Amino acid sequence: MTSNSFQKPLRKKENSVHYQESNQEKEDINIESDLPDLIYGCYPVLAALENNHQLNRLYIIGKLLHDNRFESLLSQAKANGTVIDVVDNNRLSQITNFANHQGVAATVAPYEYLELPELISQAKNDSDNPVIIIADGINDPHNLGAIIRTAEALGMQGLIIPQRRAVGITSTVKKVAAGALEYFSVARVVNLQNAIVELKEAGFWIYGTIADSGNVLHKTKLEGAIGLVVGSEEKGISQSTAKSCDFLVSIPMMGKTPSLNASVATAICLYEVRRQQLLSQ
């Protein structure tokens, strides 16, 4: 995304837990790090455990078994049916395709997207001035994960992504989001323009971010229910999506670098929305 802009207005618990040593000859597990049912890293796995998310299998190095962050949660996970395999770092690296696993990984059920009407209803119940991000063709899972992490941290209400020509919720997205997906909802839609129409009918103002020629971000009044459209890393938002926006906004650039990373530009825009909301209170 180039420098962008916004738009306007329980089962029985066992007495003891027996951990199963992983046997590679017995079960040859081949899991790629971008499979959507794999999460890895301390924050994503801890968030899943703390929220009682159903984990099918958890892989953990021995020294984390008695780590204060994990110890009490592992018993409950075992009681909930999770198979816990104690493995070494080399095995975890194989399982995660040599990603930064931090000593723990888990397989989970595929991510459950919300239907758009449910996301809108949930957002409006959560806030009088909800903010939903609309990602138009984000292909980099690191950018999408960073957008989700920032949006949840700033108290935004949700995200909409398209089914085609864009990354979905993969293991990399979950890792970069650092547990934020346990508290943040995502809807996946067939057609973004139809989704924007549905948002407008629900009372949302749609702000689209573009590289230049848009209204200056910090001089634009960002109020009410907001749908913020952010574009892909290379092309920005599409022309058809831009035409669907109520407002187009741009981040003023002062240096010689012509563009910003998609997640950085989104973070700047989301902070401006939050800043204006705080000033109006």
Kinemage of the C-alpha trace (Angstrom):
@kinemage 1
@onewidth
@group {chain A} dominant
@subgroup {mainchain}
@vectorlist {calphas} color= white
{ca met a 1} P 0.000 0.000 0.000
{ca thr a 2} L 1.370 3.403 -0.824
{ca ser a 3} L 0.916 6.411 1.405
{ca asn a 4} L -2.746 6.144 2.059
{ca ser a 5} L -5.803 7.853 3.402
{ca phe a 6} L -9.189 7.373 5.061
{ca gln a 7} L -12.844 7.991 4.489
{ca lys a 8} L -15.488 9.670 6.530
{ca pro a 9} L -18.640 10.333 8.058
{ca leu a 10} P -16.568 -28.588 29.981
{ca arg a 11} L -15.152 -32.032 30.415
{ca lys a 12} L -14.090 -33.491 33.776
{ca lys a 13} L -10.611 -32.363 34.699
{ca glu a 14} L -8.017 -35.071 35.248
{ca asn a 15} L -6.110 -35.224 38.520
{ca ser a 16} L -2.806 -35.311 36.706
{ca val a 17} L -1.628 -34.498 33.215
{ca his a 18} L 0.512 -36.935 31.286
{ca tyr a 19} L 2.352 -35.379 28.376
{ca gln a 20} L 2.893 -37.484 25.314
{ca glu a 21} L 6.375 -37.597 23.883
{ca ser a 22} L 6.241 -36.972 20.144
{ca asn a 23} L 7.178 -40.031 18.072
{ca gln a 24} L 8.116 -39.008 14.554
{ca glu a 25} L 8.258 -42.592 13.280
{ca lys a 26} L 4.791 -43.222 14.641
{ca glu a 27} L 3.310 -40.090 13.161
{ca asp a 28} L 5.001 -38.130 10.380
{ca ile a 29} L 3.648 -34.636 10.790
{ca asn a 30} L 4.210 -32.297 7.872
{ca ile a 31} L 2.839 -28.882 8.667
{ca glu a 32} L 3.795 -25.772 6.728
{ca ser a 33} L 3.949 -22.469 8.565
{ca asp a 34} L 1.354 -20.843 6.299
{ca leu a 35} L -1.315 -23.477 6.841
{ca pro a 36} L -4.316 -21.738 8.400
{ca asp a 37} L -4.664 -24.310 11.205
{ca leu a 38} L -1.217 -23.771 12.736
{ca ile a 39} L -0.319 -21.124 15.293
{ca tyr a 40} L 3.097 -20.691 16.877
{ca gly a 41} L 4.893 -18.345 19.235
{ca cys a 42} L 4.192 -17.604 22.893
{ca tyr a 43} L 1.691 -14.776 22.523
{ca pro a 44} L -0.622 -16.429 19.942
{ca val a 45} L -0.633 -19.788 21.752
{ca leu a 46} L -1.103 -18.218 25.194
{ca ala a 47} L -3.997 -16.111 23.895
{ca ala a 48} L -5.644 -19.239 22.486
{ca leu a 49} L -5.160 -21.129 25.754
{ca glu a 50} L -6.415 -18.258 27.910
{ca asn a 51} L -9.557 -17.938 25.784
{ca asn a 52} L -10.215 -21.679 25.936
{ca his a 53} L -9.822 -21.986 22.168
{ca gln a 54} L -10.013 -25.585 21.026
{ca leu a 55} L -6.484 -26.765 20.222
{ca asn a 56} L -6.208 -30.118 18.468
{ca arg a 57} L -2.556 -30.699 19.275
{ca leu a 58} L 0.038 -28.632 21.126
{ca tyr a 59} L 3.780 -28.977 20.553
{ca ile a 60} L 5.971 -27.587 23.317
{ca ile a 61} L 9.601 -27.806 24.394
{ca gly a 62} L 10.265 -29.308 27.812
{ca lys a 63} L 11.433 -26.170 29.587
{ca leu a 64} L 8.116 -24.419 28.929
{ca leu a 65} L 6.091 -27.134 30.675
{ca his a 66} L 6.715 -25.497 34.041
{ca asp a 67} L 6.809 -21.926 32.813
{ca asn a 68} L 4.401 -19.866 34.948
{ca arg a 69} L 2.618 -18.610 31.833
{ca phe a 70} L 1.833 -22.103 30.545
{ca glu a 71} L 1.748 -24.501 33.509
{ca ser a 72} L -1.790 -23.886 34.759
{ca leu a 73} L -3.218 -23.607 31.229
{ca leu a 74} L -1.800 -26.911 30.000
{ca ser a 75} L -3.847 -28.960 32.453
{ca gln a 76} L -7.057 -27.358 31.242
{ca ala a 77} L -6.087 -27.818 27.610
{ca lys a 78} L -5.404 -31.506 28.278
{ca ala a 79} L -8.774 -31.824 30.026
{ca asn a 80} L -10.412 -30.216 26.983
{ca gly a 81} L -9.019 -32.907 24.703
{ca thr a 82} L -5.800 -31.328 23.431
{ca val a 83} L -2.983 -33.779 22.710
{ca ile a 84} L 0.212 -32.330 24.151
{ca asp a 85} L 3.499 -33.401 22.562
{ca val a 86} L 6.826 -32.574 24.181
{ca val a 87} L 9.302 -31.985 21.378
{ca asp a 88} L 12.721 -30.434 20.923
{ca asn a 89} L 13.569 -27.223 19.114
{ca asn a 90} L 14.603 -29.044 15.941
{ca arg a 91} L 11.245 -30.803 15.698
{ca leu a 92} L 9.384 -27.566 16.280
{ca ser a 93} L 11.402 -25.918 13.552
{ca gln a 94} L 10.365 -28.695 11.166
{ca ile a 95} L 6.714 -28.367 12.177
{ca thr a 96} L 6.707 -24.599 11.693
{ca asn a 97} L 8.862 -24.572 8.573
{ca phe a 98} L 11.706 -22.946 10.539
{ca ala a 99} L 9.639 -20.004 11.708
{ca asn a 100} L 10.277 -18.144 14.978
{ca his a 101} L 8.204 -20.540 17.099
{ca gln a 102} L 9.628 -19.549 20.545
{ca gly a 103} L 9.288 -23.128 21.739
{ca val a 104} L 5.583 -23.702 21.207
{ca ala a 105} L 3.085 -24.338 18.410
{ca ala a 106} L -0.428 -25.720 18.102
{ca thr a 107} L -2.854 -26.937 15.473
{ca val a 108} L -6.333 -25.494 15.708
{ca ala a 109} L -9.582 -25.615 13.830
{ca pro a 110} L -9.598 -23.358 10.735
{ca tyr a 111} L -10.269 -19.716 11.518
{ca glu a 112} L -13.974 -18.965 11.750
{ca tyr a 113} L -14.866 -15.819 9.850
{ca leu a 114} L -17.959 -13.882 10.799
{ca glu a 115} L -20.706 -13.193 8.298
{ca leu a 116} L -20.766 -9.509 7.399
{ca pro a 117} L -24.197 -8.755 8.970
{ca glu a 118} L -22.967 -10.353 12.205
{ca leu a 119} L -19.779 -8.279 12.156
{ca ile a 120} L -21.755 -5.063 11.591
{ca ser a 121} L -24.205 -5.880 14.373
{ca gln a 122} L -21.395 -6.791 16.755
{ca ala a 123} L -19.504 -3.598 15.925
{ca lys a 124} L -22.525 -1.365 16.525
{ca asn a 125} L -23.252 -3.095 19.821
{ca asp a 126} L -19.661 -2.613 20.895
{ca ser a 127} L -19.404 1.115 20.167
{ca asp a 128} L -21.535 4.135 19.334
{ca asn a 129} L -18.864 5.070 16.779
{ca pro a 130} L -17.557 1.731 15.475
{ca val a 131} L -14.632 1.451 13.096
{ca ile a 132} L -14.320 -1.415 10.621
{ca ile a 133} L -11.247 -1.736 8.398
{ca ile a 134} L -11.794 -2.862 4.800
{ca ala a 135} L -8.652 -4.426 3.337
{ca asp a 136} L -8.658 -4.172 -0.464
{ca gly a 137} L -6.283 -6.824 -1.742
{ca ile a 138} L -3.671 -7.083 1.029
{ca asn a 139} L -1.408 -9.934 -0.078
{ca asp a 140} L 1.348 -9.836 2.530
{ca pro a 141} L 0.404 -11.852 5.649
{ca his a 142} L 2.829 -9.800 7.740
{ca asn a 143} L 1.018 -6.611 6.795
{ca leu a 144} L -2.397 -8.129 7.466
{ca gly a 145} L -1.278 -9.463 10.845
{ca ala a 146} L 0.194 -6.093 11.794
{ca ile a 147} L -3.028 -4.320 10.757
{ca ile a 148} L -5.068 -6.667 12.958
{ca arg a 149} L -2.720 -6.185 15.920
{ca thr a 150} L -2.860 -2.393 15.627
{ca ala a 151} L -6.617 -2.300 15.073
{ca glu a 152} L -7.346 -4.426 18.131
{ca ala a 153} L -4.871 -2.466 20.284
{ca leu a 154} L -6.581 0.810 19.338
{ca gly a 155} L -10.034 -0.581 20.065
{ca met a 156} L -11.391 -0.915 16.518
{ca gln a 157} L -14.314 -3.241 15.916
{ca gly a 158} L -13.408 -5.509 13.015
{ca leu a 159} L -11.943 -6.199 9.593
{ca ile a 160} L -13.352 -7.139 6.195
{ca ile a 161} L -11.216 -8.992 3.629
{ca pro a 162} L -12.095 -10.327 0.156
{ca gln a 163} L -12.121 -14.028 -0.644
{ca arg a 164} L -10.058 -13.664 -3.818
{ca arg a 165} L -6.724 -12.055 -4.658
{ca ala a 166} L -5.898 -11.386 -1.011
{ca val a 167} L -4.360 -13.247 1.905
{ca gly a 168} L -6.671 -14.883 4.428
{ca ile a 169} L -6.055 -15.675 8.083
{ca thr a 170} L -2.955 -17.875 7.870
{ca ser a 171} L -0.537 -19.001 10.562
{ca thr a 172} L 1.778 -16.123 9.687
{ca val a 173} L -1.054 -13.638 10.088
{ca lys a 174} L -1.889 -15.153 13.478
{ca lys a 175} L 1.744 -15.017 14.562
{ca val a 176} L 2.207 -11.368 13.578
{ca ala a 177} L -1.135 -10.438 15.147
{ca ala a 178} L 0.341 -11.736 18.433
{ca gly a 179} L -2.911 -13.033 19.898
{ca ala a 180} L -5.101 -10.127 18.765
{ca leu a 181} L -7.342 -12.437 16.715
{ca glu a 182} L -8.677 -13.910 19.944
{ca tyr a 183} L -10.364 -10.548 20.571
{ca phe a 184} L -10.890 -9.176 17.062
{ca ser a 185} L -13.388 -10.325 14.416
{ca val a 186} L -12.839 -10.737 10.690
{ca ala a 187} L -15.436 -11.156 7.936
{ca arg a 188} L -14.525 -12.550 4.511
{ca val a 189} L -16.718 -11.457 1.610
{ca val a 190} L -17.089 -12.301 -2.067
{ca asn a 191} L -17.450 -8.701 -3.236
{ca leu a 192} L -16.002 -5.672 -1.451
{ca gln a 193} L -18.231 -3.185 -3.273
{ca asn a 194} L -21.345 -5.020 -2.090
{ca ala a 195} L -19.896 -5.085 1.424
{ca ile a 196} L -19.355 -1.318 1.279
{ca val a 197} L -22.973 -0.833 0.203
{ca glu a 198} L -24.092 -2.925 3.153
{ca leu a 199} L -21.949 -0.841 5.506
{ca lys a 200} L -23.424 2.380 4.130
{ca glu a 201} L -26.939 1.046 4.610
{ca ala a 202} L -25.978 0.349 8.227
{ca gly a 203} L -24.947 3.989 8.703
{ca phe a 204} L -21.199 3.802 8.097
{ca trp a 205} L -19.229 6.543 6.346
{ca ile a 206} L -16.615 5.062 4.024
{ca tyr a 207} L -13.133 6.611 3.935
{ca gly a 208} L -10.665 5.412 1.328
{ca thr a 209} L -6.925 5.850 1.632
{ca ile a 210} L -4.949 6.941 -1.432
{ca ala a 211} L -1.338 7.975 -2.040
{ca asp a 212} L -2.037 11.597 -2.851
{ca ser a 213} L -4.748 13.999 -4.053
{ca gly a 214} L -7.052 12.989 -1.229
{ca asn a 215} L -8.177 15.193 1.637
{ca val a 216} L -5.342 15.694 4.122
{ca leu a 217} L -5.857 13.064 6.815
{ca his a 218} L -5.504 15.217 9.926
{ca lys a 219} L -7.671 17.972 8.439
{ca thr a 220} L -10.514 15.564 7.622
{ca lys a 221} L -13.318 15.195 10.133
{ca leu a 222} L -13.495 11.510 10.996
{ca glu a 223} L -16.707 10.921 12.903
{ca gly a 224} L -19.613 8.551 13.296
{ca ala a 225} L -19.463 4.922 12.233
{ca ile a 226} L -16.437 4.532 9.961
{ca gly a 227} L -15.426 2.031 7.321
{ca leu a 228} L -11.734 2.580 6.519
{ca val a 229} L -10.542 1.200 3.202
{ca val a 230} L -6.851 0.397 2.939
{ca gly a 231} L -5.228 -0.806 -0.252
{ca ser a 232} L -2.698 -3.378 -1.329
{ca glu a 233} L 1.036 -2.917 -1.051
{ca glu a 234} L 1.598 -2.267 -4.762
{ca lys a 235} L -1.596 -0.855 -6.231
{ca gly a 236} L -3.444 0.778 -3.379
{ca ile a 237} L -7.229 0.589 -3.442
{ca ser a 238} L -8.864 -0.283 -6.751
{ca gln a 239} L -10.657 2.334 -8.850
{ca ser a 240} L -13.996 0.626 -8.332
{ca thr a 241} L -13.478 0.612 -4.570
{ca ala a 242} L -12.371 4.247 -4.588
{ca lys a 243} L -15.565 5.225 -6.408
{ca ser a 244} L -17.587 3.528 -3.676
{ca cys a 245} L -16.006 5.685 -0.965
{ca asp a 246} L -17.660 8.743 0.529
{ca phe a 247} L -14.270 10.405 1.104
{ca leu a 248} L -10.702 9.853 -0.026
{ca val a 249} L -7.885 10.803 2.316
{ca ser a 250} L -4.106 10.964 2.094
{ca ile a 251} L -1.268 11.012 4.596
{ca pro a 252} L 0.881 14.101 4.001
{ca met a 253} L 4.434 13.048 3.105
{ca met a 254} L 7.392 15.333 3.829
{ca gly a 255} L 10.433 13.237 2.903
{ca lys a 256} L 11.708 11.758 -0.336
{ca thr a 257} L 10.312 8.271 0.333
{ca pro a 258} L 7.201 8.127 -1.881
{ca ser a 259} L 5.201 5.500 -0.024
{ca leu a 260} L 4.512 3.761 3.267
{ca asn a 261} L 4.136 0.118 4.172
{ca ala a 262} L 0.456 -0.887 4.171
{ca ser a 263} L 0.338 -1.675 7.882
{ca val a 264} L 2.207 1.511 8.819
{ca ala a 265} L -0.142 3.682 6.767
{ca thr a 266} L -3.137 1.918 8.293
{ca ala a 267} L -1.760 2.456 11.809
{ca ile a 268} L -1.353 6.184 11.160
{ca cys a 269} L -4.917 6.460 9.895
{ca leu a 270} L -6.377 4.440 12.748
{ca tyr a 271} L -4.552 6.523 15.311
{ca glu a 272} L -5.950 9.706 13.758
{ca val a 273} L -9.448 8.250 14.000
{ca arg a 274} L -8.877 7.369 17.641
{ca arg a 275} L -7.301 10.763 18.375
{ca gln a 276} L -10.322 12.594 17.001
{ca gln a 277} L -12.694 10.325 18.908
{ca leu a 278} L -10.861 11.025 22.170
{ca leu a 279} L -10.919 14.794 21.562
{ca ser a 280} L -14.680 14.712 20.981
{ca gln a 281} L -15.419 13.009 24.298
